């Protein structure tokens, strides 16, 4: 359990990235439009609150898991710690967008271009999250395919003694943890989609085209932050299952012999962690990216 002492440090770094993103969000608000400034401050409050509550909840996970449920598997903790942080933050983003601007009666003016989530995201913004999702799902499915219900990999082979058989087993992630990770990723994806929908459908303050451009920048910042935190979570899950599967494929199953292709594939999986690091880096960039207000992407109504 000594490694758990590093969790507050890791989560603290994540919080620093998040707070830096919030500080940079100020660049999208000129201060010339009072309502937009108020919307920004409310969003800022919910995002700060989401990070603080998410970090506090994630830090508490190991102590709850060990103290109340006697969990002794580090894999379970590695799955739930980032999951709790991501889910709490996504819920906070959604609530913040829903409460950021609630006029007594919304008056819609003529709309030049219908608002949709695609207006705030490009196709390339969806490529990395899609790769992370498919990569993690593939690794989880492969783990389920090579392990039994208890998460053990067993190879049965002929024994040098007549009438006997030899076998070798290697412990990995059990099925319950794998299905839990898959379920949590699905929930996180649904919450990220909810964040995008809530930000897109938020009422527009009737303040003119320049205020609309700033408002669009805030919406875009929220949607990309939600997409970034989801992708970061999927990348962490992908890295966890990559390590588990690589450990299986490169293990010594003596006295039995694993298929000859297992070891090179396991080594290749180990090197693929660099790819997951790249995905995680992309996710952080999405969270801390400076939102830019531009009339080109502003929509009225």
Secondary structure, 3 states (H helix, E strand, C coil): CHHHHHHHHHHHHHHHHHHHHHHHHHHHCCCCCHHHHHHHHHHHHHHHHHHHHHHHHHHHHHHHHHHHHCCCCHHHHHHHHHHHHHHHHHHHHHHHHHHHCCCCCCCCCCCCCCCCHHHCCCHHHHHHHHHHHHHHHHHHHHHHHHCCCCCEEEEEEECCCCCCEEEEEEECCCHHHHHHHHHHHHHHHHHHHHHHHHHHHCCCCCCCHHHHHHHHHHHHHHHHHHHHHHHHHHHHHHHHHHHHHHHHHCCCCCCCCCCHHHHHHHHHHHHCHHHHHHHHHHHHHHHHCCCCCCHHHCCCC
